[in-house]
Amino acid sequence: YQRRVHGGKINSRNVQFHLIQEIIIKERIEFDGGSSSLRNTCLPILDDVFDIIQKNQTLKIRIEGHTCSEGPSEWNKILSFHRAEAVRHYLVNKGISESRLTAVGFGFSRPLKDNTTWGGRSANRRVEFIVVDN
């Protein structure tokens, strides 16, 4: 990890943490298609997120799930919540207190990119870690 006390960055191989705002993951949290089952390939990323949250005991995190616009809106909202909840469950099972983590699903209501291209849809399928209290 690299640490800067004021201005706030903690870096690891897979994760970058900006104090006050969010934990930015450099790689995607991946799930099996159309499901909330975490792929084993993303577990090292979640382990890095765990390390950051564990080392910063005052952090409370909102885990946000997002999808692309393929499929019905209500289904995507439910899927995005279940994906965020799967991440929350993983972190709780590793030892983070449930009271420090919340999960929310936004479906495709907050796209980063245009949903008309494969690349845009891919970018919009994501999980974000937002610091809500520090």
C-alpha positions in Angstrom: 0.0 0.0 0.0 1.0 3.6 -0.6 -0.3 6.0 2.0 -0.7 9.8 2.0 -2.2 11.1 5.2 -3.6 14.5 4.0 -5.4 14.4 0.7 -6.0 10.9 1.3 -4.9 8.0 -0.9 -4.3 4.4 -0.1 -3.3 2.2 -3.0 -3.0 -1.5 -3.5 -2.6 -3.7 -6.5 -6.3 -3.8 -7.3 -7.9 -1.0 -5.3 -7.4 2.8 -4.8 -9.0 4.4 -1.7 -9.7 8.2 -1.7 -10.5 9.2 1.9 -13.9 10.8 2.4 -15.4 9.9 -1.0 -15.0 6.4 -2.4 -13.0 3.2 -2.9 -12.1 3.0 -6.5 -11.5 -0.5 -7.8 -9.1 -0.8 -10.8 -10.7 -4.0 -12.0 -14.3 -5.2 -12.3 -16.2 -7.2 -9.7 -17.5 -9.9 -12.0 -20.6 -12.1 -11.6 -21.9 -15.0 -13.6 -24.2 -13.8 -16.4 -27.6 -12.6 -15.2 -26.9 -13.7 -11.6 -25.5 -12.4 -8.3 -22.9 -15.2 -8.0 -19.4 -13.7 -7.5 -16.7 -15.1 -9.8 -13.6 -16.4 -8.0 -11.5 -14.1 -10.2 -12.8 -11.0 -8.3 -12.1 -12.3 -4.8 -8.6 -10.8 -4.6 -10.1 -7.5 -5.4 -12.7 -7.8 -2.6 -9.9 -9.0 -0.3 -8.1 -5.7 -1.0 -11.4 -3.8 -0.3 -11.7 -5.7 2.9 -8.2 -4.7 4.0 -8.9 -1.0 3.4 -12.2 -1.1 5.3 -10.7 -3.2 8.2 -7.8 -0.8 8.6 -10.1 2.2 8.7 -12.4 1.3 11.5 -14.6 4.5 11.2 -15.5 3.9 7.6 -19.1 3.1 6.7 -19.6 2.1 3.1 -22.5 2.0 0.7 -22.0 -0.7 -1.9 -23.8 0.3 -5.1 -24.8 -2.2 -7.8 -25.3 -0.9 -11.4 -26.3 -2.7 -14.6 -26.6 -1.9 -18.3 -29.9 -1.3 -19.9 -30.4 -4.8 -21.4 -33.6 -6.4 -19.9 -36.5 -5.0 -18.0 -35.9 -2.0 -15.7 -37.3 -3.7 -12.6 -35.3 -6.9 -13.2 -32.1 -4.9 -13.5 -32.8 -3.0 -10.3 -33.3 -6.3 -8.4 -30.2 -7.8 -10.0 -28.1 -4.8 -9.1 -29.2 -5.0 -5.5 -28.5 -8.7 -5.3 -25.0 -8.1 -6.7 -24.3 -5.4 -4.2 -25.7 -7.6 -1.4 -23.4 -10.5 -2.5 -20.4 -8.2 -2.2 -21.7 -7.0 1.2 -22.2 -10.6 2.3 -18.7 -11.5 1.3 -17.2 -8.6 3.3 -19.3 -9.4 6.3 -18.2 -13.1 6.2 -14.6 -11.9 6.2 -15.2 -9.9 9.4 -16.6 -6.4 8.6 -19.5 -5.5 10.8 -22.8 -5.5 9.1 -23.5 -2.0 10.6 -20.7 -0.6 8.5 -22.0 -1.8 5.1 -25.2 -1.1 3.2 -26.1 -2.4 -0.2 -28.2 -0.6 -2.8 -29.2 -1.4 -6.4 -29.6 1.3 -9.0 -30.2 -0.9 -12.1 -29.4 1.2 -15.1 -30.5 4.5 -13.7 -27.0 5.9 -13.3 -25.0 4.9 -16.5 -21.4 6.0 -16.9 -21.4 5.4 -20.6 -23.9 5.2 -23.5 -25.8 1.9 -23.3 -26.0 1.6 -27.1 -22.5 0.0 -27.5 -21.0 -3.1 -26.0 -18.2 -1.1 -24.4 -20.7 1.3 -22.8 -22.9 -1.5 -21.5 -19.8 -3.2 -20.1 -18.7 -0.1 -18.3 -22.2 0.4 -16.8 -22.2 -3.1 -15.2 -20.3 -2.3 -12.1 -20.1 -2.2 -8.3 -19.0 1.0 -6.5 -17.9 1.6 -2.9 -19.0 4.9 -1.6 -17.9 6.2 1.8 -21.0 7.5 3.6 -19.4 8.2 7.0 -15.7 8.6 8.1 
